[in-house]
Amino acid sequence: MRKILIVDDETDYLNIAAQILKNAGFFVMTAENGEDGLDIIAKESPDLLILDIGLPDISGIDIKKQLNKNLTASKIPVIFFTVCSDMECLRDALNQNNCKYLIKPFNPDDLLEKVNSFIKN
């Protein structure tokens, strides 16, 4: 079973995304801040990360930059969650390797499409 980690401090989005992915047959882990997310990544080696860009302690983009320093972790694909639809705001996210983004609020089908573009259950 493919493992997905969702890191988002907005519990509504976190819970909705987790339920959609669980219903699709994925094993889902969650964290509400970047530090907890980094701990889970180190312990669990997820197959995909869904990272909120605007986390309170460390941005999703900074998490990805930290992961890029590790050969194994740098290969984990990332979908960035953001409420920002401005391309200037998304530039840092799009400049990372193996990344896509999804604007909140999101359509469940769009979430599944992006997840499935990286991994198949």
C-alpha positions in Angstrom: 0.0 0.0 0.0 1.4 3.4 -1.0 2.0 5.8 1.8 1.1 9.5 1.6 2.0 12.2 4.2 -0.2 15.3 4.4 1.2 18.3 6.3 -1.3 21.1 6.8 -2.1 23.3 9.8 -5.7 23.8 8.6 -7.4 20.7 10.0 -10.4 20.9 7.7 -8.3 20.6 4.6 -6.1 18.0 6.3 -9.0 15.8 7.3 -10.8 16.2 4.0 -7.7 15.3 1.9 -6.9 12.4 4.2 -10.4 10.9 3.9 -10.4 11.3 0.1 -7.1 9.5 -0.1 -8.0 6.8 2.4 -11.2 6.1 0.4 -9.0 5.7 -2.7 -7.0 3.0 -0.9 -3.9 4.9 0.2 -2.2 4.7 3.6 -2.4 8.2 4.9 -0.3 9.9 7.6 -0.9 13.5 8.8 0.9 16.2 10.6 -0.2 19.7 11.5 3.2 21.4 11.4 6.5 21.1 9.5 8.6 19.8 12.3 6.2 16.9 12.9 6.1 16.3 9.1 9.9 16.1 8.9 10.0 13.6 11.8 7.4 11.4 10.0 9.3 11.6 6.7 12.5 10.5 8.4 10.7 7.5 10.1 8.2 6.4 7.5 9.7 7.3 4.1 6.4 8.1 2.4 5.8 7.7 -1.3 4.3 11.1 -1.7 4.1 14.4 0.3 1.3 16.9 0.3 2.7 20.0 1.9 0.9 23.2 2.8 3.1 26.1 1.6 1.9 28.4 4.5 2.7 26.3 7.6 3.3 28.3 10.8 6.7 26.9 11.7 8.4 26.1 8.4 7.0 26.5 4.9 6.3 23.6 2.7 8.8 25.0 0.2 11.5 25.1 2.9 10.7 21.4 3.9 11.2 20.4 0.2 14.5 22.4 0.1 15.6 20.5 3.2 14.7 17.2 1.6 16.6 18.1 -1.5 19.8 17.9 0.5 19.2 14.1 1.1 19.5 11.9 -2.0 16.8 9.5 -1.0 14.3 12.1 0.4 14.9 14.4 -2.6 13.2 11.8 -4.8 9.9 11.9 -2.9 7.3 13.7 -5.1 5.5 16.7 -3.6 2.1 18.3 -4.1 2.0 21.8 -2.6 -1.3 22.9 -1.0 -1.8 26.6 -1.2 -4.5 29.2 -1.0 -2.4 31.5 -3.2 -3.2 31.4 -6.9 -0.8 34.1 -7.8 2.0 32.8 -10.1 4.6 34.9 -8.2 3.6 33.1 -5.0 3.9 29.7 -6.7 7.3 30.4 -8.4 9.4 28.8 -5.6 7.1 25.8 -5.5 7.3 25.3 -9.2 11.1 25.6 -9.2 11.5 22.5 -7.1 12.0 19.1 -8.7 9.3 16.6 -8.9 6.5 19.0 -7.6 3.0 20.1 -8.5 0.6 22.3 -6.7 -3.1 22.3 -5.8 -5.0 25.5 -4.9 -7.3 25.3 -1.9 -10.2 24.9 -1.8 -9.6 21.9 -4.1 -11.8 19.6 -6.1 -11.4 15.9 -4.8 -11.0 14.7 -8.4 -8.1 17.2 -8.9 -6.4 15.9 -5.8 -6.7 12.3 -6.9 -5.5 13.1 -10.4 -2.4 14.8 -9.1 -1.7 12.0 -6.6 -2.2 9.3 -9.3 0.1 11.2 -11.7 2.9 10.5 -9.2 2.0 7.2 -7.7 -0.4 4.3 -8.4 -2.0 2.4 -5.5 
